[in-house]
Amino acid sequence: MADPIELYYWPTPNGWKISIALEEMGLPYTVNLIDIGKGDQYDPEFLKIAPNNKMPAIIDPDGPDGAPVSVFESGAILMYLARKTGRFYGQTERQRIAVEEWLMWQMGGVGPMAGQAHHFLKYAPHFDPPQDIPYAKDRYRTEVARLYGVLDRRLAENEYVAGDFYSIADMAIWPWASLWEGQQQTLEDKPHMARWLDLMAARPGVQAGRALFAELRGDHRSKEAQGVLFKR
């Protein structure tokens, strides 16, 4: 059996992307917890493999040419693992283009915008002093709704995001989209997205990846966590 991949992880949407991928691909892995509420992401040893002080990251002892390699940024990790296994990246160049389009859409759109929605809707109002900013809340809530409308229209024509096949694009988008309620969204006008969310949630690999250390997931509303995460 190959040496396990080292996963640097905390149970957040970005972390779930990689735990789901590792489960779906059947790759052995070990977990190094990076408690982002306590500042583990700033540890000098972690910064050697993740210089942007963000998890997830991985170390694959069986990297290119059999030499170890570290990879940071969730999208880059997904692409690396898909190439490594030859799975979930499409079988043709046109399929791979579609996978990369929707993966980049998630990395540049859904992730940042949903993350800002979470920040201004869930966390900022609990700061000391409170930062309850109606414009910011409406701005990001509205942009997330627009993005989910794009996703719904895409899924009206395709079973999965990149086409009729399951891919790393689905693995990237689902962790954020599954939290639609916390982003103050509705699915009443997005039946195709709702169908896809259920389809994804029924997959054993998705369930296992989402459940990884789920008991440690917190709301980061404590003053200590705010100081670490938001520099307050």
matplotlib code that plots the C-alpha trace (Angstrom):
import matplotlib.pyplot as plt

x = [0.0, 1.3, 2.2, -0.8, -1.2, -0.9, -4.0, -3.8, -7.4, -10.1, -13.8, -14.7, -16.1, -12.5, -11.4, -14.3, -13.4, -10.2, -11.5, -14.4, -11.9, -9.7, -12.7, -14.1, -10.7, -10.0, -6.6, -5.2, -4.6, -3.8, -5.1, -3.1, -5.7, -5.1, -7.3, -7.9, -9.6, -6.4, -4.0, -2.4, -2.4, 0.4, 2.7, 6.1, 6.1, 2.7, 3.7, 6.5, 3.8, 1.0, 2.6, -0.7, -1.5, -4.7, -5.7, -6.2, -2.8, -1.4, 1.9, 2.0, 5.0, 4.5, 4.6, 6.0, 8.9, 8.3, 9.5, 7.4, 5.4, 3.4, 0.4, -1.6, -4.8, -7.9, -8.4, -4.7, -5.0, -8.1, -6.5, -3.3, -5.3, -7.5, -4.4, -2.7, -5.6, -6.9, -10.4, -13.0, -11.3, -13.2, -12.1, -11.8, -10.2, -13.7, -14.7, -11.6, -12.2, -15.7, -14.3, -11.7, -14.2, -16.5, -13.7, -12.4, -15.9, -16.1, -12.6, -13.1, -16.8, -18.8, -16.1, -15.1, -18.7, -20.3, -17.4, -18.1, -21.8, -21.1, -18.8, -21.2, -24.4, -23.1, -19.9, -19.6, -22.9, -21.4, -18.2, -17.4, -18.6, -21.1, -20.6, -24.1, -23.7, -26.9, -25.1, -22.5, -25.1, -27.3, -24.3, -23.0, -26.4, -27.4, -24.2, -24.5, -28.1, -26.9, -24.2, -26.6, -28.9, -26.0, -25.5, -29.2, -29.4, -26.3, -27.8, -31.1, -29.1, -26.6, -26.8, -23.6, -21.8, -19.4, -21.7, -23.1, -20.2, -19.2, -16.0, -13.8, -15.9, -18.8, -16.6, -15.4, -18.9, -21.0, -19.3, -20.2, -23.5, -24.6, -24.6, -27.1, -29.4, -26.6, -26.1, -29.8, -30.6, -33.7, -34.0, -37.7, -36.7, -33.7, -35.1, -32.1, -29.6, -31.8, -31.9, -28.1, -27.5, -29.5, -27.7, -24.3, -25.4, -26.3, -22.8, -20.9, -17.7, -19.3, -20.9, -17.5, -15.6, -18.2, -18.2, -14.4, -14.0, -17.4, -17.6, -14.9, -16.7, -17.5, -19.0, -15.8, -17.8, -15.6, -13.4, -10.3, -11.4, -12.3, -8.9, -7.2, -9.4, -10.4, -7.5, -9.8]
y = [0.0, 3.5, 5.8, 7.9, 11.5, 14.0, 16.2, 19.5, 20.2, 21.8, 21.1, 24.1, 24.2, 24.5, 21.6, 19.4, 19.8, 17.8, 15.3, 14.5, 14.1, 11.8, 9.6, 9.6, 8.6, 6.0, 7.4, 6.6, 9.7, 10.9, 14.1, 16.9, 19.3, 23.0, 24.7, 28.0, 29.5, 29.1, 30.2, 26.9, 28.3, 30.7, 28.0, 28.4, 24.7, 24.9, 28.0, 26.0, 24.1, 26.7, 30.2, 31.9, 30.7, 28.9, 25.3, 22.8, 21.7, 18.2, 16.5, 13.5, 11.2, 9.7, 12.8, 13.3, 11.0, 9.3, 12.3, 14.0, 17.1, 19.6, 21.4, 24.3, 26.0, 23.7, 24.1, 23.2, 20.2, 18.9, 19.2, 17.5, 14.6, 14.2, 14.0, 11.6, 9.2, 9.8, 10.2, 12.9, 15.2, 14.2, 11.8, 14.3, 17.7, 19.3, 17.7, 18.8, 22.4, 22.3, 20.9, 23.7, 26.4, 25.5, 24.8, 28.3, 29.7, 28.3, 29.4, 33.0, 33.4, 31.1, 30.6, 34.2, 35.6, 33.0, 33.5, 37.2, 36.5, 34.3, 37.0, 39.9, 37.9, 35.6, 37.0, 40.8, 41.5, 39.8, 41.8, 44.2, 46.7, 45.1, 45.6, 45.1, 46.7, 46.4, 47.4, 44.6, 42.0, 42.8, 43.1, 39.6, 37.9, 39.3, 38.2, 34.7, 34.5, 35.5, 32.9, 30.2, 31.3, 30.6, 27.2, 26.3, 27.2, 25.1, 22.1, 22.4, 21.1, 18.8, 16.1, 17.4, 20.7, 19.9, 17.7, 14.2, 13.0, 13.6, 15.7, 17.7, 20.8, 19.2, 18.5, 22.1, 23.7, 21.5, 22.3, 26.0, 25.5, 23.0, 25.9, 28.0, 28.5, 30.2, 32.5, 33.4, 31.9, 30.1, 27.0, 27.5, 29.1, 26.8, 23.3, 22.0, 23.1, 21.5, 18.3, 18.4, 19.1, 16.0, 13.9, 15.0, 14.5, 10.9, 9.9, 7.9, 9.7, 13.1, 11.9, 10.6, 13.7, 16.0, 14.0, 14.2, 15.7, 17.4, 17.5, 20.2, 22.6, 25.8, 29.2, 31.2, 33.9, 33.9, 37.0, 34.7, 33.3, 36.7, 38.0, 35.2, 35.0, 38.6, 40.4, 42.1]
z = [0.0, -0.8, 2.0, 3.0, 2.0, 4.8, 4.9, 6.8, 7.6, 9.6, 9.1, 6.9, 3.3, 1.9, 4.0, 3.0, -0.7, -0.1, 2.5, 0.0, -2.8, -0.9, 0.1, -3.4, -4.9, -2.3, -1.4, 2.0, 4.2, 7.6, 9.1, 10.7, 12.3, 11.8, 14.4, 12.6, 15.7, 17.7, 15.0, 13.9, 10.4, 11.4, 12.7, 10.9, 10.0, 8.4, 6.5, 4.8, 2.9, 2.9, 2.6, 2.4, 5.9, 4.8, 5.0, 3.4, 2.2, 1.6, 1.5, -0.9, -0.1, -3.6, -5.7, -9.2, -10.0, -6.7, -4.6, -2.0, -2.9, -1.0, -2.5, -1.1, -2.4, -2.5, -6.3, -7.0, -4.7, -6.4, -9.8, -8.6, -7.0, -10.1, -12.3, -9.9, -10.0, -13.5, -12.0, -11.8, -14.3, -17.5, -20.3, -23.1, -23.6, -23.9, -20.6, -18.9, -20.1, -18.6, -15.3, -15.1, -16.0, -13.2, -10.7, -11.4, -11.1, -7.6, -6.6, -7.9, -7.2, -5.0, -2.4, -1.9, -2.2, 0.1, 2.5, 2.7, 3.1, 6.1, 7.5, 7.4, 8.1, 10.9, 12.5, 12.1, 13.9, 17.0, 17.0, 20.0, 19.0, 16.6, 12.9, 11.6, 8.1, 6.0, 2.7, 3.1, 4.1, 1.1, -1.3, -0.6, -0.1, -3.5, -5.2, -3.8, -5.1, -8.5, -8.5, -7.4, -10.2, -12.6, -11.1, -11.3, -15.0, -15.6, -13.8, -15.7, -18.7, -17.0, -14.3, -12.7, -13.0, -15.8, -17.7, -17.4, -15.2, -11.6, -11.2, -8.9, -9.9, -8.0, -5.1, -5.0, -5.3, -3.0, 0.4, 0.0, -1.8, 0.9, 3.4, 1.5, 4.5, 6.4, 3.4, 3.7, 0.3, -1.0, -3.2, -4.0, -7.3, -7.9, -8.3, -10.3, -7.7, -5.0, -7.0, -7.3, -3.6, -2.8, -5.4, -3.9, -0.3, -1.0, -2.1, 0.6, -0.3, 0.3, 3.5, 4.8, 3.8, 5.3, 8.6, 9.1, 12.6, 12.2, 16.0, 16.0, 13.8, 15.7, 14.9, 15.7, 17.5, 20.6, 21.2, 21.0, 17.6, 16.3, 17.3, 15.4, 12.3, 11.8, 13.6, 16.0]

ax = plt.figure().add_subplot(projection="3d")
ax.plot(x, y, z, "-o")
ax.set_aspect("equal")
plt.show()
